[in-house]
Amino acid sequence: MDLDILYLDNELVVINKPSGLLVHRSEIDRHETRFALQLLRNQLGQRVYPVHRLDKPTSGVLAFALSQEMASLITDQWRQRAVDKRYLAIVRGWMPDFIHLDKPMAPPVDKYAKHERIKPEQEAITDFRSLAHAEIPVFIDKYPQSRYSLVECIPHTGRKHQLRRHLKHLSHPIIGDARYGKGRHSRYFRDQLQAPRLLLHASQLTMSHPISGETLVFNAPLDGIWRRLVQHFDWYDALPEALRFNEQDTPHPSLDCFLNVTDEDDEESV
């Protein structure tokens, strides 16, 4: 299955990573044989070099360099916080219109690492902007109705699981989050709304081209699950304009090919 390529030139390639696909080989799933790094290398017929990460169950914009030199230049932009990242999430409850959260966090303990020690807290800053709300007459947890929010997340730092942990701290966990979420709500979305995935999507990435310095903006179209939920909750008009879709167009076929409802995600990044 060819991956959805959003951009390609002599230095850089950007894809729309499907949910359920690891970026590269990991202890998370020792038996997995498909990785974005390998699939993209085979698709292009040349080596590619990751410059950032997305969790296995997170979909969206993922950039690779086409040489080690370009990888170093692009990675420097992340270190200098010169990139702008936007994510879309569906969370439990009604989020306020805007939250600026500055809450340091220690890196999660790696269950695969031997003799792992708890590390000091690191700066972690995220802005959250509520785009839309929905209330359904279904008893799932404590109340006869259940509420959800469509949220844009803008991380200003890149700590592991930053968005997922920050939203848990705010008592608005992301639907489908096996590690930090609320199981009853995730199971409802999985069983009743056919949404067996973490509802976190890296929707936009803005960065400078490593050679020309031109500002590049990449937007990752939504997969079929996201589209159905947006329509179900009547959230289409609340989507950022770049993510609005034509109902007649089908998502790229790779975007629904890697889901596994038993996955216990755990890769790096937010």
C-alpha positions, 0 to 999 in steps of 0.5 A, a space after each residue: 500500500 502506497 502512503 499518501 504523499 503530501 509533498 516531495 522535492 529533492 530534500 524533503 518528503 511529507 506524508 499523511 501517516 495513517 493511524 496504527 502505523 509505527 514510524 519505525 521499528 519499535 519495542 512497542 510491537 515486536 511482531 509488526 512488519 510495517 513501518 512508515 520509514 520502510 514503506 516510504 523508502 520502498 515507495 520512493 526507491 531511496 532512503 528517508 530520514 525521520 526528523 520528528 515522530 508521531 505516536 503509533 495511533 496518531 495520524 497526520 503530517 509526518 516529515 522525512 528528509 532525503 539525506 542525513 544533511 537535510 535531516 540535521 538542518 530540519 531537526 534544528 528547526 524543531 530544537 529551536 521551536 521554529 515549527 508550528 504544529 496543529 493537532 485536531 482532537 475529540 475529547 470528553 466533556 465541554 472544553 472552554 473556548 481557550 486554555 493556555 496550559 504551562 504544566 511541566 511533566 516528567 517523561 513517561 517511564 518506558 516499560 520496555 527499558 530495563 532499570 528505567 528511572 524516573 526523570 526530572 520534569 521538563 517544560 511543557 506548554 500547550 494552547 487548546 482552542 475549542 472549535 465545537 461541542 456536542 451532547 448526545 442523550 446516551 448514558 455512558 459514565 455518570 450522567 444521562 447525557 454525554 458531552 464531547 468537544 472538537 479541539 485544536 491543540 497547539 503544542 509549543 514544546 514536544 514532550 512525549 505524549 504531551 497533548 494526551 497527558 495535558 488533556 488528561 490533566 484538564 479532565 478532557 481526555 482524548 477519545 480512544 486513548 488506551 493509556 490516558 483516556 476514559 475507557 467507557 467513552 472510548 468503547 462507545 465510540 469504537 462499538 457504536 460509532 465505528 471509531 476504533 482509534 485514538 482521535 488525535 490527528 496532526 492536521 498541520 505543520 508549518 516549517 521553513 524549507 531547509 534550502 530555500 528558506 521558503 515557508 511551507 504549510 502542510 495540511 493532512 486530510 482527514 481519514 474516513 473515521 474522522 469524516 464520519 464523526 465530523 458529519 455525525 456531530 455536525 461539526 463540518 463548519 467548525 473544521 479549520 478551512 484546510 481540513 474541510 472535505 468534499 463528501 464526494 471524494 474518498 480518503 486516500 486508501 492508505 488512511 484506513 489500512 493499519 488500524 488494529 483495535 488491540 494496539 497499545 500505542 506508545 511511540 514518541 512525540 505528542 
